[in-house]
């Protein structure tokens, strides 16, 4: 579907067509491993990437394909590749760009699991990461060297809700001929379209707001289709002959869809981080109500953040929607509809008060997730960011005196009452 339709229409109809065999209106779950070829020539054409179609569900599946089209449309991208989790999406996004000895420049304000993946697991691939405060643009530029292959950031950083200046980072990547990779999980394409702001690739943990109901895990990489992979010699996987396909050059052959085809033909083929069709179905259904849910998330988050900021038991609230936030002006530019529904709260009672608060809540669920219709809470320093040093925790916005809220779609007054009684116990 074209972008002439509104977001509310596209989130329901993009990628979804009546099933040609049965007329089924909802996208069917194609629970199949393999697909019958018309004949030997058809099979050969598919394996040679001369024809688009279905071979094996590790690579392509009609249910997953519908989801890929829907998300690419909502993000304004040329194509998308779905995979098994948000962490898988990060590997899938960087895999075609990297090689032994290469590095990325990444924001210090990232999900703790991402920091661990980037700082520890990447070493096993021969990759490295330079963590920089992306508010310091001079430091970002200074961190780039001849081996840098991308800049990575989050639109609304988890856990603190800090808003990233995507256009400013895009200017830097453009000058250096490298892509900007943006994790848009906490903003969703309803609040922000990073590609319009200059991002090259967008990744999501679809587990969160896109699915919205805490039932499945999934990830996606969206390609803007706008990056010239042949402008320099930094990305041979996309610009140079591929031995596995008899010397085919992905960028020369597929143009704007080079990265997407590489993600399927090599990324999913060899890494095997496949999204199963049932998970794709749940996410398709979740996206149908994305804008409706996000509007309620935003309204609730704004009400709770204002109430918490005024509470004497609270030291600070990081919600960028508050006028007191140093990110308030930037949020108006980057996420004009609202600053999301994820933020942190620092308690005057420190670490112990945070633990008591988490243990005293009734409506808020203590889980390692975000973006659910249910309101969620976690103490990052003892959970999601536990593997980090104290300095890394503070830099990421996950200090020991801090809890992270993911505000759901319940009645806001009920959530405030729950927080009030829990704060009373935590500060006793």
C-alpha positions as CSV (number, residue, x, y, z in Angstrom):
1,X,0.0,0.0,0.0
2,X,1.1,3.6,-0.6
3,X,1.8,6.2,2.0
4,X,-1.1,8.2,0.8
5,X,-3.2,6.4,3.4
6,X,-3.2,7.5,7.0
7,X,-1.4,5.7,9.8
8,X,-4.6,4.2,11.3
9,X,-5.5,2.7,7.9
10,X,-2.0,1.4,7.1
11,X,-1.6,-0.3,10.5
12,X,-4.7,-2.5,9.6
13,X,-4.4,-3.0,5.9
14,X,-0.7,-2.8,4.9
15,X,0.5,-6.3,3.9
16,X,-2.9,-7.8,4.4
17,X,-4.9,-9.0,1.5
18,X,-7.7,-11.6,1.3
19,X,-6.3,-15.0,1.0
20,X,-6.5,-16.0,-2.7
21,X,-7.3,-19.6,-1.9
22,X,-10.0,-19.1,0.7
23,X,-10.9,-15.5,0.8
24,X,-9.9,-15.4,4.5
25,X,-9.8,-11.7,5.5
26,X,-7.3,-12.0,8.3
27,X,-3.8,-13.0,7.4
28,X,-3.6,-16.8,7.7
29,X,-1.0,-18.6,9.8
30,X,1.0,-20.5,7.2
31,X,2.3,-23.2,9.5
32,X,4.5,-24.9,7.0
33,X,8.1,-25.7,6.7
34,X,8.5,-25.9,2.9
35,X,6.8,-25.0,-0.3
36,X,6.2,-27.0,-3.5
37,X,8.1,-25.7,-6.5
38,X,6.2,-25.5,-9.8
39,X,9.1,-27.3,-11.6
40,X,12.8,-27.6,-11.6
41,X,13.3,-24.3,-13.4
42,X,11.2,-22.5,-10.8
43,X,13.3,-24.0,-8.0
44,X,16.5,-23.0,-9.6
45,X,15.3,-19.4,-10.2
46,X,14.4,-19.1,-6.5
47,X,17.7,-20.4,-5.3
48,X,19.5,-18.1,-7.7
49,X,17.6,-15.0,-6.4
50,X,16.2,-14.5,-9.9
51,X,12.7,-14.8,-8.7
52,X,11.0,-13.9,-5.5
53,X,9.0,-16.6,-3.7
54,X,8.9,-19.2,-1.0
55,X,11.5,-21.9,-0.5
56,X,11.8,-22.8,3.1
57,X,10.3,-21.1,6.2
58,X,13.8,-20.4,7.7
59,X,14.0,-17.8,4.9
60,X,10.5,-16.7,3.9
61,X,7.0,-17.4,5.0
62,X,3.7,-15.7,3.8
63,X,2.6,-14.7,7.3
64,X,6.0,-13.3,8.1
65,X,6.1,-11.5,4.7
66,X,2.8,-9.8,5.5
67,X,4.2,-8.5,8.7
68,X,7.4,-7.3,7.0
69,X,5.4,-5.4,4.5
70,X,3.3,-3.8,7.2
71,X,6.2,-2.6,9.3
72,X,8.2,-1.4,6.4
73,X,5.2,0.6,5.2
74,X,4.6,2.2,8.7
75,X,8.3,3.1,9.0
76,X,8.6,4.4,5.5
77,X,11.2,1.9,4.5
78,X,12.0,0.0,1.3
79,X,11.8,-3.4,3.0
80,X,12.1,-5.3,6.2
81,X,13.3,-8.6,7.6
82,X,11.7,-10.1,10.6
83,X,13.6,-12.3,13.0
84,X,13.2,-14.1,16.4
85,X,13.8,-11.3,18.8
86,X,15.0,-7.7,19.2
87,X,18.5,-8.9,20.1
88,X,18.5,-11.0,16.9
89,X,17.5,-7.9,15.0
90,X,20.5,-6.1,16.2
91,X,22.8,-8.9,15.0
92,X,20.9,-9.0,11.7
93,X,21.3,-5.2,11.2
94,X,25.0,-5.2,11.9
95,X,26.0,-8.5,10.3
96,X,26.3,-7.2,6.7
97,X,28.2,-4.2,7.8
98,X,30.8,-5.6,10.1
99,X,33.9,-7.8,10.0
100,X,36.9,-8.7,12.3
101,X,38.5,-5.5,13.5
102,X,35.6,-3.3,12.7
103,X,33.7,-1.2,15.3
104,X,30.5,0.7,15.9
105,X,29.9,3.9,17.9
106,X,27.0,3.4,20.2
107,X,25.1,5.6,22.7
108,X,25.8,5.0,26.4
109,X,22.0,5.3,26.9
110,X,20.9,1.8,25.8
111,X,19.0,-1.2,27.2
112,X,21.3,-3.1,29.5
113,X,21.1,-6.3,27.5
114,X,22.2,-4.3,24.4
115,X,25.2,-2.9,26.2
116,X,26.2,-6.4,27.3
117,X,25.7,-7.7,23.7
118,X,27.7,-4.9,22.2
119,X,30.5,-4.9,24.8
120,X,30.9,-8.6,25.4
121,X,29.4,-10.9,22.8
122,X,30.5,-8.8,19.9
123,X,34.1,-9.5,20.9
124,X,33.7,-13.1,19.9
125,X,33.0,-11.9,16.3
126,X,36.1,-9.7,16.4
127,X,33.8,-6.6,16.5
128,X,34.1,-3.8,19.1
129,X,32.0,-0.9,20.4
130,X,32.8,2.6,21.4
131,X,30.2,3.9,23.9
132,X,29.7,7.6,23.7
133,X,27.2,10.1,25.1
134,X,25.4,10.9,21.9
135,X,24.4,14.3,23.3
136,X,28.1,15.2,22.9
137,X,28.2,15.4,19.1
138,X,31.9,16.3,19.1
139,X,32.7,13.2,21.1
140,X,30.6,11.1,18.7
141,X,32.5,12.4,15.7
142,X,35.9,12.0,17.5
143,X,35.1,8.3,18.2
144,X,34.7,7.5,14.5
145,X,37.8,6.0,12.8
146,X,38.6,4.2,9.6
147,X,37.2,1.0,11.0
148,X,33.9,2.4,12.2
149,X,30.9,0.9,10.3
150,X,27.8,2.4,12.0
151,X,26.4,4.6,14.7
152,X,23.8,3.0,16.9
153,X,21.2,4.7,19.2
154,X,17.7,4.4,20.5
155,X,15.0,7.0,19.7
156,X,13.6,7.0,23.2
157,X,16.3,5.4,25.4
158,X,15.5,2.5,27.7
159,X,15.3,2.9,30.6
160,X,15.4,6.7,31.1
161,X,13.2,7.9,28.3
162,X,15.9,10.2,27.0
163,X,15.2,11.4,23.5
164,X,18.0,11.2,20.9
165,X,18.7,13.9,18.4
166,X,18.5,11.6,15.3
167,X,19.0,14.4,12.6
168,X,22.2,15.5,14.3
169,X,23.6,12.0,14.3
170,X,22.5,11.5,10.7
171,X,24.6,14.5,9.7
172,X,27.6,12.9,11.2
173,X,27.1,9.5,9.6
174,X,26.5,11.2,6.2
175,X,29.8,13.0,6.4
176,X,31.6,9.7,7.2
177,X,29.7,7.5,4.7
178,X,28.4,5.1,7.3
179,X,24.8,4.2,8.2
180,X,22.9,5.3,11.3
181,X,21.1,2.4,13.0
182,X,18.2,3.5,15.2
183,X,16.3,1.3,17.7
184,X,12.8,2.6,17.5
185,X,11.2,0.1,19.9
186,X,10.1,2.5,22.6
187,X,8.8,5.2,20.2
188,X,7.2,3.0,17.5
189,X,6.6,4.4,14.0
190,X,3.4,6.1,15.4
191,X,5.5,8.5,17.5
192,X,8.7,8.7,15.3
193,X,9.8,7.6,11.9
194,X,13.6,7.7,12.1
195,X,14.1,7.2,8.4
196,X,12.4,10.6,7.8
197,X,15.0,12.0,10.2
198,X,18.0,10.5,8.4
199,X,18.3,7.0,9.8
200,X,19.6,4.3,7.4
201,X,18.3,1.2,9.3
202,X,15.6,0.9,12.0
203,X,15.4,-2.0,14.4
204,X,12.6,-3.0,16.8
205,X,12.0,-5.5,19.5
206,X,8.5,-6.3,18.2
207,X,8.0,-8.1,21.5
208,X,7.2,-4.7,23.0
209,X,4.7,-2.1,21.7
210,X,4.2,-3.5,18.2
211,X,2.7,-6.7,19.6
212,X,1.6,-5.0,22.8
213,X,0.2,-7.9,24.7
214,X,3.2,-9.7,26.1
215,X,2.6,-13.0,24.3
216,X,5.5,-13.5,21.8
217,X,9.1,-12.4,21.1
218,X,10.2,-11.0,17.7
219,X,12.5,-8.5,16.0
220,X,12.7,-6.6,12.8
221,X,15.2,-4.7,10.7
222,X,13.8,-2.0,8.4
223,X,15.9,-0.7,5.5
224,X,15.4,2.8,4.4
225,X,16.6,1.9,0.9
226,X,18.4,5.2,0.7
227,X,22.0,4.4,1.5
228,X,24.6,4.0,-1.2
229,X,26.4,0.8,-0.2
230,X,28.8,1.3,-3.1
231,X,29.9,4.8,-2.3
232,X,33.1,3.4,-0.7
233,X,34.8,0.1,0.1
234,X,33.5,-0.2,3.6
235,X,30.6,-2.6,2.9
236,X,31.9,-5.4,0.7
237,X,29.1,-7.8,1.7
238,X,26.7,-5.5,-0.2
239,X,28.9,-3.9,-2.8
240,X,31.3,-6.7,-3.8
241,X,30.7,-10.1,-5.5
242,X,29.1,-12.7,-3.2
243,X,30.8,-16.1,-3.7
244,X,27.7,-18.0,-2.5
245,X,25.7,-16.6,-5.4
246,X,28.2,-16.9,-8.2
247,X,29.6,-13.4,-7.8
248,X,26.3,-11.6,-7.6
249,X,26.6,-8.0,-6.2
250,X,23.7,-7.3,-3.9
251,X,23.7,-3.5,-4.3
252,X,24.2,-3.6,-8.0
253,X,21.5,-6.2,-8.5
254,X,18.8,-5.2,-6.0
255,X,19.4,-1.4,-5.6
256,X,17.2,0.0,-2.8
257,X,16.4,-3.5,-1.6
258,X,20.0,-4.7,-1.4
259,X,20.1,-4.8,2.4
260,X,16.7,-6.5,2.6
261,X,17.6,-9.2,0.2
262,X,21.0,-9.8,1.9
263,X,19.2,-10.1,5.2
264,X,17.0,-12.9,3.9
265,X,19.4,-14.7,1.5
266,X,22.4,-14.7,3.8
267,X,21.4,-13.4,7.2
268,X,18.4,-15.7,7.8
269,X,19.9,-18.5,5.7
270,X,23.1,-18.7,7.8
271,X,22.2,-17.2,11.1
272,X,18.8,-18.9,11.3
273,X,17.2,-16.3,13.6
274,X,13.8,-17.0,12.1
275,X,10.5,-15.6,13.3
276,X,7.8,-18.3,13.5
277,X,4.5,-17.6,11.7
278,X,2.3,-17.8,14.8
279,X,4.4,-15.1,16.5
280,X,4.1,-13.0,13.3
281,X,0.3,-13.5,13.4
282,X,0.1,-12.2,17.0
283,X,2.2,-9.2,16.1
284,X,0.1,-8.4,13.0
285,X,-3.0,-8.4,15.2
286,X,-1.2,-6.2,17.8
287,X,-0.2,-3.6,15.2
288,X,-3.8,-3.2,14.2
289,X,-4.4,-1.2,17.4
290,X,-1.0,0.4,17.8
291,X,-2.1,4.0,17.5
292,X,-5.1,3.5,19.8
293,X,-2.9,1.9,22.4
294,X,-0.1,4.5,22.1
295,X,-2.5,7.4,22.6
296,X,-3.7,5.8,25.9
297,X,-0.1,5.0,26.9
298,X,0.9,8.6,26.3
299,X,-2.0,10.1,28.3
300,X,-1.4,7.8,31.2
301,X,2.3,8.4,31.2
302,X,1.9,12.1,31.2
303,X,-0.5,12.0,34.2
304,X,1.6,9.6,36.2
305,X,4.8,11.5,35.5
306,X,3.3,14.8,36.7
307,X,1.9,13.2,39.8
308,X,5.2,11.5,40.7
309,X,7.2,14.7,40.0
310,X,5.1,16.5,42.6
311,X,5.4,13.8,45.2
312,X,7.8,14.5,48.1
313,X,9.0,10.9,48.3
314,X,10.4,11.1,44.8
315,X,13.8,12.6,44.0
316,X,13.4,12.9,40.2
317,X,11.4,11.8,37.2
318,X,13.0,11.5,33.7
319,X,9.9,11.7,31.5
320,X,10.7,13.9,28.5
321,X,7.1,15.0,28.4
322,X,7.5,17.1,31.5
323,X,8.4,20.7,31.0
324,X,11.2,20.4,33.6
325,X,12.9,17.7,31.4
326,X,16.1,18.8,29.6
327,X,14.8,16.7,26.7
328,X,11.4,18.4,26.5
329,X,12.2,20.7,23.6
330,X,13.9,17.9,21.7
331,X,10.9,15.6,22.3
332,X,8.7,18.2,20.6
333,X,10.9,17.9,17.5
334,X,11.6,14.1,17.5
335,X,8.4,12.7,18.9
336,X,5.9,15.5,18.6
337,X,2.9,13.3,19.4
338,X,4.3,12.5,22.8
339,X,7.4,11.3,24.6
340,X,6.4,7.7,24.9
341,X,5.4,5.8,28.1
342,X,8.7,4.7,29.4
343,X,10.7,6.6,32.0
344,X,12.5,6.2,35.3
345,X,11.8,7.5,38.8
346,X,14.5,8.1,41.4
347,X,13.4,7.6,45.1
348,X,14.8,9.5,48.0
349,X,15.1,6.3,49.9
350,X,17.7,4.9,47.4
351,X,18.2,1.2,46.5
352,X,16.2,-0.1,49.5
353,X,13.2,2.0,48.8
354,X,13.2,0.9,45.2
355,X,13.1,-2.7,46.2
356,X,10.3,-2.1,48.6
357,X,8.3,-0.2,46.0
358,X,8.6,-3.0,43.5
359,X,7.5,-5.6,46.1
360,X,4.6,-3.5,47.3
361,X,2.8,-2.8,44.0
362,X,-0.4,-4.6,43.0
363,X,-1.4,-3.4,39.6
364,X,2.1,-2.9,38.3
365,X,3.7,-6.2,37.3
366,X,7.3,-6.7,38.2
367,X,8.6,-8.1,34.9
368,X,11.6,-7.8,32.5
369,X,9.5,-6.4,29.7
370,X,8.0,-3.1,28.4
371,X,5.4,-2.0,26.0
372,X,2.6,-4.2,27.4
373,X,-1.0,-3.0,27.8
374,X,-0.3,-3.8,31.5
375,X,1.7,-1.4,33.5
376,X,5.1,-2.8,34.3
377,X,7.9,-1.9,36.7
378,X,11.5,-3.1,37.2
379,X,14.6,-2.1,39.2
380,X,17.2,-2.0,36.4
381,X,20.3,-1.9,38.6
382,X,19.4,-5.3,40.1
383,X,18.0,-6.9,36.9
384,X,18.3,-5.7,33.3
385,X,21.4,-3.6,34.0
386,X,22.9,-5.8,36.7
387,X,25.8,-6.9,34.6
388,X,27.0,-3.3,34.1
389,X,29.5,-1.4,36.4
390,X,28.1,1.3,38.6
391,X,29.5,3.9,36.2
392,X,27.8,2.2,33.2
393,X,24.5,2.0,35.1
394,X,24.6,5.7,35.9
395,X,25.5,6.6,32.3
396,X,22.6,4.4,31.0
397,X,20.1,6.1,33.4
398,X,19.8,3.0,35.5
399,X,21.4,4.1,38.8
400,X,20.7,2.0,42.0
401,X,18.1,4.5,43.3
402,X,16.0,4.3,40.1
403,X,13.0,2.2,39.0
404,X,11.7,2.0,35.4
405,X,8.1,2.4,34.7
406,X,6.4,1.1,31.5
407,X,3.0,2.8,31.8
408,X,0.1,0.7,30.4
409,X,-3.4,1.4,29.3
410,X,-5.3,0.9,32.6
411,X,-7.2,3.7,34.3
412,X,-4.6,6.2,35.3
413,X,-6.2,7.0,38.7
414,X,-6.0,3.3,39.6
415,X,-2.3,3.3,38.7
416,X,-1.7,6.4,40.9
417,X,-3.5,4.8,43.8
418,X,-1.3,1.7,43.5
419,X,1.9,3.8,43.3
420,X,0.7,5.9,46.3
421,X,0.2,3.0,48.6
422,X,3.5,1.4,47.5
423,X,5.4,4.6,48.0
424,X,4.0,4.8,51.5
425,X,5.4,1.4,52.3
426,X,8.7,2.1,50.6
427,X,9.3,5.3,52.5
428,X,8.1,4.0,55.9
